[in-house]
Amino acid sequence: MHNNKNILLTGTAGFIGSNFVPYFLEKYSEYNLINLDLLTYAGDLKNLKECEGNPRFKFIKGDICNRELVEFIFTEYDIQGVIHFAAESHVDNSIKNPGVFVQTNVNGTFTLIDEAYKYWMNQPFKYKQEYQDCRFHHISTDEVYGTLGDVGLFTETTPYAPNSPYSASKASSDMIIRAYNETYGMNTVITNCSNNYGPKQHDEKLIPTIIRNALKGNSIPIYGDGKNIRDWLYVLDHCKGIDLVYHKGKKGQTYNIGGRNERTNLQIVNTICTILDKKIPKKTSYKELITFVEDRAGHDKRYAIDATKLENELGWKADENFDSGIVKTIEWYLTKYSFENINVLE
Ligand code: NAD
């Protein structure tokens, strides 16, 4: 283990990071993973239970905005790569409380890349001898591109047009990463992914909210007319895309990741209710619980990703389609909620 590389991963007690870490730990025995997460309301160490006790897994509770801590981690662990997931990630929260989004997503990203720059490089375009290959991978979202009409897809050259405080903060963080590549010659990559779904997603997000409310017999809230479209990707396919870009992506480049699985929110809720009607039938269909609620302010109409660059350059393709991935996801939540005493078999 002495010759192993230490990689810093941030935000891994959250949804995507906690799916990524077990996959990455298992695949690369030559890496030690140093995990930094503040454990905000969105982070939960239970999500990383399967990594506990692994000698190549180290968890540190702390804030990516804390410069002294970040500097200490780089030095103490001789960090040789960064994969940066940590963020405030829920659009609804960003409408109510945008400040913390700017703090974590913008200032936090700046702090991390600036410390990486100082630790790895002597001056612009001059890496220190022993850190030549060190790379900073920033995880971002398709929401930076704004919203689409009925046709068209986001490509890597689509102009940025973020609409919510969340997407604006993510767009800002992408720009900082871009600047560190252009100005200092840092080895950076950015991935912009569409909506993820799968195990370990926080209860506040759309798919867990639908499943939980259906199981409890509560009304299932759907924004507006339910016709907003998102491009859904199974979380492990996102993780595989990150792995490919981290190892094989071209320096300074951006790669879009998306599953070509566009669905309206109404299609999502109907699909989930249909599956639940078969798995745990009740007297009436779960669809009876669907309730339309006042739309989210500034609700983007449609997101859809063109992942051609990642597919053609790096050979990525999604292993899961929505119909297979949603069944796995529902099964995971049925187990989780039955442990939380939501009586799924009533
Ligand atoms: P999440 O909200 O589930 O997890 C975020 C994690 O970051 C949590 O564990 C939280 O404790 C941690 N965190 C928050 N502030 C922190 C801080 N100041 N310092 C250290 N840790 C902090 O988010 P997610 O859905 O797993 O998203 C991960 C990344 O992927 C984010 O950057 C997000 O923008 C991006 N992304 C998410 C999606 C999606 O559909 N979920 C899609 C595309 C991109």
Residues whose N, C-alpha, C, O or C-beta is under 5 A from the ligand:
A	BS01	NAD	G11 T12 A13 G14 F15 I16 G17 L36 D37 L38 L39 T40 A42 G43 D44 G62 D63 I64 C65 H84 F85 A86 A87 E88 S89 T104 G108 I139 S140 T141 C193 S194 N195 N196
